[in-house]
Amino acid sequence: MNAPEPIQSENASHGLPFGEFVALMASLMAVNALGIDIMLPALGRIGSELGVSVENHQQLVIAVYIGAFGFGQLVHGPLADRFGRRPLLLGTMGIYALMSFIAAHAGSFELLLVARALQGFVAASTRVLSISIVRDCYAGRRMARVTSLCFMVFLAVPILAPTLGQLILIVAPWHWIFYLLGAFSLFVALWAWLRLPETLAPDRRRSIALASILDATRTTLRDRLSLGYALASAVVYGGLVGFLNSSQQIFAHSFHAPELFAPGFAAIAVMMAIAALLNSRIVERLGTRLVSHSALIAMILLSLVRLGVVLSGRETVLIFALFQGTTMFLFGLTGSNFSAMAMERVGHIAGTASSIQGFMQSLIGTLIGIAIGQTFSGTTLPLTLGFLIGSSAALLIVLVAERGRLFRAHNCRPTTQA
């Protein structure tokens, strides 16, 4: 049986002013992004103070967080479908703040990694809940537009976070970065508690029984679009994780310009914000497939050109920033659209579906990102190959999901059928 189409008005079932709803969802997403990006300038200092002997191992502060983030989604999705969005949001943000405090007082690198893993585990709720809440209220191209607007606001975090992290390190030890993370998560929880109603209707709540979870899992994995676009997102996301893992070392060691890390990272993130704004303006008119498929093909071509430049030995920090910024621009035209298309036919199990899709994206992306980061040896070749291979694999997956036809608009209603 087909589930009813979600309300498509600007205020929809959340009842908030549209701008406030977008800002709240973006802030929820930003809890996770801040937990990653604000740490980047501090990795060297954390590694030095906690006795990390192998420089590449300091990347684990990022990698274990992202890995645990992936596994956490498997738990939070069914919980969100059973108990609703609000209780899970408030509870996980409180635990996130507690883990931030523990990380701030960690006396060893091992304890810090444990706290980061638990922090990433509960932060997984931010991805599940942001997608589920938006999907509760919107569908199709409208969902892609709303997601793009949230993504655009949310991208202020990677633009500002590294600079904020550096500023904190100037006036305080790295521990204060974790105090800030805890305070921000509590701010988001308070905002949601005061303003966000429950968006999951009582008649759409699902049992947390194993049989119900397995049924929703089978539905998600058997749907060709759900599985295909989740996998395509994952392999492209791996390049982004690789960039996050190795970006500080690239600026410091590949180009001997550590002072350019914060402004360079911000400039690259601005390109993603521009892409999100552009996507929000054009996606309802052109469609998610035309926009994202075109961007994916362009990413492959750009990566081929970039590979030639890297192999020629002529890459400079400016050329790197231009290529990486353009790659992130194209990534911005695929991410939110892929997420919307993956959810097209599984909106009636949005929590569980988004958790499974997010788990695949995080797990596969983390493994690819770790491989890219750990093979860093002073050049950007591993990162370049990561984006080239990832985008090429994504195109093949999309071709299978779409039965060989790109750019074709769909008018899908949520359904349990593949």
PyMOL commands that set and color helices and strands:
alter all, ss='L'
color gray80, all
select helices_A, chain A and resi 12-14+18-37+40-49+55-83+85-104+109-137+140-154+156-171+175-195+202-204+210-222+224-254+258-286+288-312+317-342+347-374+381-401
alter helices_A, ss='H'
color red, helices_A
deselect
rebuild
show_as cartoon
